[in-house]
C-alpha cells in the first residue's frame, strides 16, 4: 500500500532518497509555508483576552522610562503582572514597526508575528530532532508536529502558548549546543594569587548585585522608615540632608531618594561591570569566548521563564545533560548560565524590579494555583479549573492530536526502549529526554490536578517528545519509498481536517471522539471567540445603516471588525437600547441558546455542523435572558 501511494504520487525511490537528503529543499518549503501563512493571517479573529495583554505590554514598556525617573512601575493587577511581558513587548514593538510598511490593523500585524514565531518553533524542533534522529526521521517528526491542527490554529491567535513552546524549544536547541561546545576555562597560565584576586573581585561584584538589586524592597522600606522618622522630628541622616522635610509630604522625599538610589545603583553596576570586564580581558581573555558560548542559551532561557514561570524546566534539562556529558567540570559554566538567564529574566520583567525575589516567588505561587474563575466544559459537564478529573489530560491528549500520533509514539517508544536496553547512546538520551520533558511533567499535572482550562493549551511545551518518538518509528523503516509513503499518509488527517476547519483549526478533535461534531456541547470548541470576526464580516455586508447589535460575551472581539456606523451594546457598557436589530452570541457557555432565546437565528458560523457563533434577528423590545448577566461572568483571563 505505501509503495502504491508513492507510485500514485509519481515519486520514484531514487527521487525520494535524493529529496530526503537534500538540505536545500527544506528552506524552500519553509519559505513557501511562511508566504502561505502571510496570505491567510487576516482570516483569523482576535482571541478573547489578548487586548488586555497588550495594555499590559504598553505598561511594561512604559516602565523603562518611569522606573529610572520616578522609581515607579505601572501595576495592571488581576494577575497580569505575574506574567513576564518579554514576548508581548516584542510583539507590540514589532507590530508598530510593521505598521509603517503594511496597512493592516494592529491585531493582524500581531497575528503575523505569532505566525513567524511558530515557524521559528518548527525550525527549532527540527534542529532538536536531528540530534537523535536520521534526517528522514527528523523530517517526518517535524512535519507531523507542524501539521497538527491544534498547533496550527493557535499559531495565529495566541501570544502565550505557542510562543512559550517556541522559546522552550529555542532554549533547548541553544542549550544543547552550548553544552556540546563547552571546554573547561583554562587558568594554567595564571598564578594562584591572580586566580584568588579574580575570584574575590567576581564575588564582590556578585554580592553587590545580590544586595543592591535583590534587596531593593528592603532598601525602600529602610528609606521610608528613615524619611518618616525625620518628618516626625527624629534626628537622623535624612533630617540633616533635607532641612525642609517638615514642609512637604514624606512621600515626596521617599520617591526622590529612592529614584536617586536607582540611578546611582545603575551607574555603579555598569561601572563595576566595565572594570571587572577589563580585568578579565587583561588577565584571562579566554573568558570572553567562554561567555560567548553561554550567553545565547542563557538569554533564551531567561526569556522563556519571562513568558511563563514553567520555563526553568528547559534549564533543568540542559543542566542534566551538561552533568551527564561533562561531569563536575560543567559546574562553573552552569552557574554562569543560570546567572545570565536570571539577568535576562529580570531585565525584561519590570514587575520584578521593586522586589525581585518576593515578586518572582509570588508569581510562581499564583501560576501554580491560578485563580481562574470560569467553568471548564469536559465530557458534557462543567468543572472548576481546580477540580478537573484526573482523566482530563489523558482524554484530551487522546482526542485532540491526530489519530496516527499515539500509534507512532507507542511504536517509537517501543523501539527506543529496546535500543536503550541495548545501551545505544542515542536511544538512552531520547528516552531520558522523553521522561524528563514529557512523562514526568504529565504525571505531575495529572496527580496534582493542576488548574487547567481551555483544554490543555497551557502544556503544549511538554508535547514535542511525542513527535520525536514518532520520528523514531519513521526511521526504523529502511526503504525510502515506504518511509515517504508512511509520512504522507500520517500527515493527511491533520492537513485535510485543518483545511476543513480553517480558520478555526484549533477546535480540532479527531475521529476517536467523532470529530468536531462529536465534541460539540461536550468539550470546548471556540473558547477564544475568534469566530466573532466572521460574524462581524457577515453583518458588515448585510446590516442596514445604523443598525443596533447586542453582543453576548466578548464584545471587544466583534467591535474590532464591525462597521463604524453599526451601534453595538454589551454587558460591559452601561448604555442600553430599547431595541436591538441583531444579536451575536457564541456557543460557549451555551450563550447561543440562552441569549434572546425567542429571536430568530438568521446565520450560524459552523464547522462540520458544530455551532461556533450565531447571529439572531429580533423585532421585539426586550432584554436578554442570558443566564450570565455581567461581563465578569464572561471574563476570560485565559492566561
Residue, then its C-alpha position, 0 to 999 in steps of 0.5 A: x500500500x505505501x509503495x502504491x501511494x508513492x507510485x500514485x504520487x509519481x515519486x520514484x525511490x531514487x527521487x525520494x532518497x535524493x529529496x530526503x537528503x537534500x538540505x536545500x529543499x527544506x528552506x524552500x518549503x519553509x519559505x513557501x509555508x511562511x508566504x502561505x501563512x502571510x496570505x491567510x493571517x487576516x482570516x483569523x479573529x482576535x482571541x478573547x483576552x489578548x487586548x488586555x495583554x497588550x495594555x499590559x505590554x504598553x505598561x511594561x514598556x512604559x516602565x523603562x522610562x518611569x522606573x529610572x525617573x520616578x522609581x515607579x512601575x505601572x501595576x495592571x493587577x488581576x494577575x497580569x503582572x505575574x506574567x513576564x511581558x518579554x514576548x508581548x513587548x516584542x510583539x507590540x514593538x514589532x507590530x508598530x514597526x510593521x505598521x509603517x510598511x503594511x496597512x493592516x490593523x494592529x491585531x493582524x500585524x500581531x497575528x503575523x508575528x505569532x505566525x513567524x514565531x511558530x515557524x521559528x518553533x518548527x525550525x527549532x524542533x527540527x534542529x532538536x530532532x536531528x540530534x537523535x534522529x536520521x534526517x528522514x526521521x527528523x523530517x517526518x517528526x517535524x512535519x507531523x508536529x507542524x501539521x497538527x491542527x491544534x498547533x496550527x490554529x493557535x499559531x495565529x491567535x495566541x501570544x502565550x502558548x505557542x510562543x512559550x513552546x517556541x522559546x522552550x524549544x529555542x532554549x533547548x536547541x541553544x542549550x544543547x549546543x552550548x553544552x556540546x561546545x563547552x571546554x573547561x576555562x583554562x587558568x594554567x597560565x595564571x598564578x594562584x594569587x591572580x586566580x584568588x584576586x579574580x575570584x574575590x573581585x567576581x564575588x564582590x561584584x556578585x554580592x553587590x548585585x545580590x544586595x543592591x538589586x535583590x534587596x531593593x524592597x528592603x532598601x525602600x522600606x529602610x528609606x521610608x522608615x528613615x524619611x518618616x522618622x525625620x518628618x516626625x522630628x527624629x534626628x537622623x541622616x535624612x533630617x540633616x540632608x533635607x532641612x525642609x522635610x517638615x514642609x512637604x509630604x514624606x512621600x515626596x522625599x521617599x520617591x526622590x531618594x529612592x529614584x536617586x538610589x536607582x540611578x546611582x545603583x545603575x551607574x555603579x553596576x555598569x561601572x563595576x561591570x566595565x572594570x571587572x570586564x577589563x580585568x578579565x580581558x587583561x588577565x584571562x581573555x579566554x573568558x570572553x569566548x567562554x561567555x560567548x558560548x553561554x550567553x545565547x542559551x542563557x538569554x533564551x532561557x531567561x526569556x522563556x521563564x519571562x513568558x511563563x514561570x514553567x520555563x526553568x524546566x528547559x534549564x533543568x534539562x540542559x543542566x542534566x545533560x551538561x552533568x551527564x556529558x561533562x561531569x563536575x567540570x560543567x559546574x562553573x559554566x552552569x552557574x554562569x548560565x543560570x546567572x545570565x538567564x536570571x539577568x535576562x529574566x529580570x531585565x525584561x520583567x519590570x514587575x520584578x524590579x521593586x522586589x525581585x525575589x518576593x515578586x518572582x516567588x509570588x508569581x510562581x505561587x499564583x501560576x501554580x494555583x491560578x485563580x481562574x474563575x470560569x467553568x471548564x466544559x469536559x465530557x458534557x459537564x462543567x468543572x472548576x479549573x481546580x477540580x478537573x478529573x484526573x482523566x482530563x489530560x489523558x482524554x484530551x491528549x487522546x482526542x485532540x492530536x491526530x489519530x496516527x500520533x499515539x500509534x507512532x509514539x507507542x511504536x517509537x517508544x517501543x523501539x527506543x526502549x529496546x535500543x536503550x536496553x541495548x545501551x545505544x547512546x542515542x536511544x538512552x538520551x531520547x528516552x531520558x529526554x522523553x521522561x524528563x520533558x514529557x512523562x514526568x511533567x504529565x504525571x505531575x499535572x495529572x496527580x496534582x490536578x493542576x488548574x487547567x482550562x481551555x483544554x490543555x493549551x497551557x502544556x503544549x511545551x511538554x508535547x514535542x517528545x511525542x513527535x520525536x518518538x514518532x520520528x523514531x518509528x519513521x526511521x526504523x523503516x529502511x526503504x525510502x519509498x515506504x518511509x515517504x509513503x508512511x509520512x504522507x499518509x500520517x500527515x493527511x488527517x491533520x492537513x485535510x481536517x485543518x483545511x476543513x476547519x480553517x480558520x478555526x483549526x484549533x477546535x480540532x478533535x479527531x475521529x476517536x471522539x467523532x470529530x468536531x461534531x462529536x465534541x460539540x456541547x461536550x468539550x470546548x470548541x471556540x473558547x477564544x471567540x475568534x469566530x466573532x470576526x466572521x460574524x462581524x464580516x457577515x453583518x458588515x455586508x448585510x446590516x442596514x445603516x445604523x443598525x443596533x447589535x447586542x453582543x453576548x460575551x466578548x464584545x471587544x472581539x466583534x467591535x474590532x471588525x464591525x462597521x463604524x456606523x453599526x451601534x453595538x451594546x454589551x454587558x460591559x457598557x452601561x448604555x442600553x437600547x430599547x431595541x436591538x436589530x441583531x444579536x451575536x452570541x457564541x456557543x460557549x457557555x451555551x450563550x447561543x441558546x440562552x441569549x434572546x432565546x425567542x429571536x430568530x437565528x438568521x446565520x450560524x458560523x459552523x464547522x462540520x455542523x458544530x455551532x461556533x457563533x450565531x447571529x439572531x434577528x429580533x423585532x421585539x423590545x426586550x432584554x436578554x435572558x442570558x443566564x450570565x448577566x455581567x461581563x465578569x461572568x464572561x471574563x476570560x483571563x485565559x492566561 
